[in-house]
Amino acid sequence: MKTLLKNVRVETSYLTENDFTYGTATKNIAVAFENGIITAVFTSDQVDTKTDYTIIDGQNALILPQLREMHVHFDKSKLGIPWTPIEPVKNRVERFTKEIAYLKNAPVSFSQRMENLIHLELSYGVTHFRSHIDAHPAVGQSYLEAAQAVLANYQDQLDYELVAFPQHGLLLSHAYNEMKLALQNGANIVGGVDPISIDNNLEKSLNQTFDLATQFDVPIDYHLHERGDDARKAFAKILALTEETNWQKRVTISHAYGLRDLNKSEQAELFSRLAANQITIISSIPLDFVIPPLTKLKQAGVKTQIGCDNIYDCWSPFGNGDVMNKLNRYAEMFDLTSQKELTESLELVTDQKLIAPNGWLKSGMPANFTLVNATSTAEFVARKLPVSASYFKGNKVK
C-alpha cells in the first residue's frame, strides 16, 4: 500500500542570535512509504498532487527517528508478578543463583513477562530492542527459544538484536558450548561479563569471547563492571583483541564503570583508542558515581548509547521501561542545557544525526520514525514530552 504521511515537521538548522542558539528551524514535509520503505520525501507544496496514496495527517508533529532500546533483558523481567522486594545477597554469584531458582518458579510465564516488557516499551515509542539472553548450562537454550517464540508475534512492530549472554561468567559457568549453540540457533551478538572479577582469568575469558565472535562473524556486547586496575587490564585486552581480529566497529562495552577510575591522561589516551577502534559504550545511566564520563567519551569521538537495563527484576525494583526518561536523566546529570546539546543527545537513543538542510529523512530508509508534539527535539528531551505516535516499517505501532 502506498502511504503518504503529510503535515509533519523536520528540523533543518539551528536558530542563532548573538551567539545564542534559541531554537531550531523546521520545514513542513510529507513522507511517502511503501512496503516498509521510504520512497520519497516531499515539501508541503508538492503534496496536493499525490492523489494515489492513502493519506495520514501528521497534525504538524515533529518527526524524529526510531527510538532504540539498546540494553534490556527479555528473560529477567518480573512485570506482571505481584510486588516482591529484592532479596539481599552477599555477592553477584549468589544473585545469579537465586535468580535462576526464582525465574524457574515464577508465578507468571516467561512469555507473558516478556510480552509485558515489550508492550511497556512500545507504549513509550521504542521499536528497536537489543536484548541479552542468558545462555549457560543452568538454562541451556530455553530462554533463547522462548524469546524467539514471543518475537515471532511482533515482526510488524519492532526489530531486535539478541545477545547470547553468559550471565554467570563464560568460564565460571562453563558456558562456552551453550553460547556456541545460541549463536547457531539465532542469537546474533556475543555477550560477556567481567573476565577478572567473575571469570578470574582475563586472557582465557576474553580470548574465548572473541573466538566466538570471529567464528560466527558477529559483534560483541561485553558487560564490564571491573574497577581500578582490573578495568585497566580489561580495556587493554579488549582493545588488543579488537585490533588483532580487525573487529573495529563491532565491539560494544556496556556499563564501563571503571572508566571513572582513570586519571585525565589515562582517559585521554584510552578514549582516543576507543574512538580509533570505533568501540561503542552503552550506559543505563545509574544514579551514582560509577556512571562513565559519557560526555567526555562523546567529545573524544567515542560512540555512546543508552539502554534501560533493569526493569523490575531480581536485580532492581526500579525501572519504568522509558528510554527517553533515561535520556532526560543523562542530560540533567551531565548538565546538557543548551539547544544544541539537548538535540544532539537524542543520537544516544536513535543512532541518527538530526540537523541537516533537508532533514534527516531520506528515500530508501526503513519507514521507522517517531512523532512528537514538540517545537524541537531539545524540548522533547528536556521536558519529557510523550511520544504521539511511532511507526515501524510503515505500520503504526503506538
N, C-alpha and C positions, 0 to 999 in steps of 0.2 A: 504494500500500500504506500502510495506517495503521500507524504505528510508535510505540511508547512506550519511551523511554529512561528507565528508573527507577533509583532509588538513586544519585542524583548530588547533590552539594552545591553551593550557590551562596552567595557571600559577601553579607551584608546590612548589616553595620555594623562599625565598629572597636571593639575591646575596650580600655578605658582604665581605669587606676587611678592616682590621684595624678598626673595629667597625663602619665603614661607609657602610650603605646599599645603593648600587648604582643601583639596578635593581631587576628583578625577573627572575628566571629560568622558562622556558616553555618546554613543550613537545608536539609533533605533535600527534594528535589523530583523530579518526573518531567516529562519534556518530550515532548509529542506532536507528531508531524510527519507530513505527507502531501504528496506531490508537491513535495518540496523546501522546504516552508514550515512553520514552527512554527504549529501550530493551537491549542495550549493548553499552559499550564504548571500542573501540579497539585502540591499538597502531598502528602506521603507518605501521609496518611490517606485520600486520595481514590483511590489507585492501584488497590486491590483491586476496585473497581467497574468498571474498564476491561477488559472481557473480549474485546472485538472488535479488539484491537491485537496486532500482532507485538511481543513484549516483548524488550528488550535490557537486561541488567543492567549498570549502570554501576559496580558494585562500590565504591560510596562515593567515587568520584573527584570531584575538584573540576572543575566545568565552567566553561570560560573561552571568550572569543570566538575567532573565526577568527584565525589568525596571518597577517600580511600582510608580504610581501617587497616593499618599496617602491622598491628600486633595484637592478636586476640587468640584465645584458646577455646575452640568449639567444644572440646572434650571435658572442660573443667567447670563449666557454669553450673550454679545451683539455682538459677532462675526458675521459679515455679515451685520450689521447695519452701515450705514454711520456714520462717526465720530461725536460724541457728547461729550462735556466735562462733567465732574462730577458736578452735581448741589450742591451748598453749602447748608448745613443743620445745625441746631442748636445742634442736638444730634442723637444718633443711632436710637431712636424710630422714629424720623422724617424720617431718611433714610429708615427704614423698610417700612413706609407708602408710601413714594414716589416710592420706588422700585416696590411695588405691582401694583400701577397705571401704571408705565412705562411699565413693562413687559406685563401687560394685553393688552396694546395698541401698543406693539412693531410692527414695520413695517415688521419684519421677524418672521416667526412662531417659536414656541418653538422647534419643531422637527428639523428645518433647523439650528437654532442656536446651538442646542446640537450636531448635526452632524458636524457642522463646528469645534466645540471644539474637538470632538473625532478625526476627521481627522487631525487636527493640532497636537495633542499629538501623534497619531500613526506615523506621519511623523518624530517625534523625537525619535521613538523607544519604546514608552510606550505601554504595552499590559495588564496592570492591573490598574484598577481605583477604588478608594474609593470616592464616591460622596455623598455629603449631599444633601438631597432633602427636601424642605420645606413641612411641614405638619401642618397646623393650620387652623382655621375656615375661614380665608380670601381666602384660595386657596383650601381647602379640600384635596381631593386625586388627583386633576387634574395634578399636577406636577409629582407625582409618576407614574400615569398611562401613561402619555406622555413619560416619561423617559423609562419605561419598553417597550413601543411600539417601540421606537428607538433601544434599546438594543437588541431586538429580531432579528434585522437585522445584528448583529455583533457577533453572537455566535462563529464563527470560527476565530475571530480576536482578541478577548480580553475577560478577565474575570473581574468581578466587585463586589463591595460591595455597597449596598445602605443604607445610614444612614437616618432614619426618623428624621427630624431636625425641632425643634420649633424655627425658626429664630427669632420670635418676643417675645420669652420668653414662657416657658411652662405654667407658671401661668398668666403672663401678657396678653397673647392672648387666654387663656382658651383652650390650645391645647391638653390636655390630651387625649380626646376621638379621635381626628384626628390622634394623634400619635399611639394610640392603633389600629385604623383601618389600618394605614400604615404598622404596623408590621404584622397584619393579612393578608395584601394584598401583602406582598413580600419584604418589607424592612427588612434587617437582622442585623441592628445595631441601637441602641437607641442613639440619639443625645441630646444635651442640651446646654444651654448658660447662663452664668453669673447668678447664683442664688441670688446674692445680688443686683448688680447694675441694672439688668434688672427685675428680678422677685421679688426682695425686700422681699424674705423670704427664707433664706438659708436652713432651715430644710425641709420645705414643698417641695421646688423645687427639692432638691436632693433626698429626700425620694421618691417622685413620679417617678423620673428618674430611680432609682434603682428598684422600684416596677415594672416598665415596663420591665426592663431588666430581672428580675427574673421570671416574668410572662411568657415571651416569650423565655426565655433561650437564650438570645443574648448578645453580647458585648455592651459596651458603648464607644462612642466617644464624649467627652464633650468639648465644646469651652469655654475656661476660659480666659477672658481678665481682671479679677479682679486685683487690685493693692493693695500694702501695707497690712494693717490689714485684708481687705476683702479677699485678696488672702490667707493669713494665715488661716483664718477661713474656706475658701472653700476647701483648700487642706486637712485640718484636717478632715473635714466632709467626703470628698470623701474617704480618707484612712480608716476612721472608718467604713463607709458603705461597702467598699471593703472587709474589714476583717470580718465584721458581716455577709455578704452574701456569703463569700467564692468566691468572684468574681476576685480572683487573675488571672493575665494573660489575663483578659478580659476587662480591663479598659484602655482607651486612653484619654489623656488630650491634646487638641490642643491649640496652641498659648502659654499658660502658661507664660504670660508676668510677672506676679507677682513674679516668681522665682528670678528675678533680684533684687527685693526689700529686700531679706533676707540677713542677715549678714552671715559671714562664718560659724559660729557654727550652725545657723539655717539651712543653706543649707546642711551642713554635715548630720545633723540629718534627715532632710526631704528626702534628696536624698537616704539615706540608707533605709528609709521606702518605698519609691517609688520602689527601686530595689527589696526589700524583697517581695513586693506585685506584682512585675512584671507589673507595670504600665508603659505604653508607653507614651512618649512625642513626639508630632508631631509639626514641625515648618514650616512656609512658608518663613523663613529667611528674615524677614523685615530689611530694611536698616536703622535701628535706634537702640537706646539703649535698647529698650524693648525686643529684642531678648533674649530668655532664655539662660543660660550658658550651651550650648549643649555639649561642650567637657567635662566640669566638670560632667555633668549628665552621659555621656558615661563612663567616668573614674570610676564613682561610681557604675556602673553596671546597669544603667537605659537604657532601650531600647529607641533609638531615631530614628525618621524617618522624611522625608521631603515631602512636597507637594507644589504645585504651588499656591493654593487658588485662588486669584483673577486673572482672565484672561480677561481683558477688560469687565467690568461690571458696575453696578451702584455704586460700591464702589471704584473702582480704574480704571484709564485709562491705567494702565500698565499691564504687564504680557504677556509673549510670549508663554506659554504652554510648555516650555522646562524644564523638571525637572532636567536635567543634568546641565543646566545653574544655577539653584538654588543650586545644589550641589557644583558647582565651586565657587559660591559666598560664600557659607558656608566655604569652605576650605580656601578661601582668607581672610575672616573676622576673622577666628579663627587661622590664621597663620599656617595652616597644610601644610608644605612644604616638609616633608620627604617622601621617597618612601613608607614606611610602613603606615604613617598617611593617605596619599592620597589613597592608596589601600584600607585600612580599611574603609575609608569614604564611599565607594560605597555601603556598607551594608545599609546605610540610605535610599537608593532607590531600593535595591534589597532584603533586608531581608535575605541575604545569605553570609556566610563567604566564602572567595575565596581561600586562600592559603592552599593547602593540598598536601601531597606527590603524590597522584594520581589524583589531580584536584578535583574540586567541583562537577562535574557531576557524577551521579550515576544511575544505572538501576532502573526503577520504578518511576523516577521523570517524571512530565509532560514535554513534549518536548517544553519547553518555554525557549528561550535563545536569546542572542543578539550578533551580530558580529560587531567588530570594527577593523579598520586598525590602530592598535597602537602596540607599542612594549610591553606595560604593561598597567594595569589598572590605575596606577598613571599618566601615560602620557594622557590617555583618560580623566581623571578627570581634570587635571591641564590645558591641552591645549584645552579643549572644542572641541575635535575631533568629527566629526559627526558619528552617527550610520550607519554602512554599510548595515545591514540587521537585521530584527527581525523576530522571529518565535514564533507562538503561537499554541500549540498542534500539532506541526509539519507543520503547514501552514505558508508559508512566508507572512508576513504582510507588511513589508517595503522592 
